[in-house]
Amino acid sequence: MARSPGSALSEPIPILSRAERAHTRLSGEDRLARNEKTLTSGRVSLTLFGVPASFATWLGLATL
C-alpha cells in the first residue's frame, strides 16, 4: 500500500533531552567559521531608493 504525501507529517517528532540538544549545537568557533566570508563569495550590492544623491555621497555610497 502506498503512503499518502501527508502521512510523513503525522509521524511524531522525537523529543530530545537538553543534553542531546546541546550535543548537536555548534561551538562559538564553529559558528564563526561557518559564517566567515569566503574568497569565492560575491560582493553584495543594495539599491536604496529615495535617498538624495548628496546624502549618499556624504555617506560614501556609490550613486547611480
N, C-alpha and C positions, 0 to 999 in steps of 0.2 A: 504494500500500500504506500503511495506517495505521500510525502508530508506537505501540508499546505504552507505557503510562504509565511503566514503569521504564527505557525507553531513554534518557530525558533524563539520568538519573543516571549512565549509563555513559560519557557524554562526558567526556573528560579536562579537568581544571581547569587553566587556563594558569598556569604558574609565572612569577611576577613577580620582577624583579630588586630589589635593595634600593632603588635609585633610583626605580623605578616605584612601589614600596610607599610610599616617603617622599613622593612627589608627591601621593598620594591622601590623606595624613594631614591632619588639621586642625591649624592652629596653636593655641597656647595661648589666644589671644584668641578664636578662632573657637569653641573648645570651651566657654569660659566664656559666650560669647554664646548658644550653643545650650542650655546648662544653666540659664541665667538664668530665674528665676521671672517669669512674665508677669502682668500685671494681670488677665487673664482666667482664670488658673488658680485652681482652687478650693482651699479650705482642706482640709488633710488631718487626719483625726482617727483616733486609735487607741484601742482599748478594751483595757485591761490587766486581766486577771482575777487575783484572788488578792492584790492589793495592798491592804493595810489603808488605810482611809479617812484615818486620822491621818497615815500616811506620805505618802499622795498629797497631802494638804493641805500638809504640810511642804515637799514638792517644788514646790508651786504648781500642781498639776494640778487640773483640774475633776473633781469626783466626781459619780457618778450618784445 
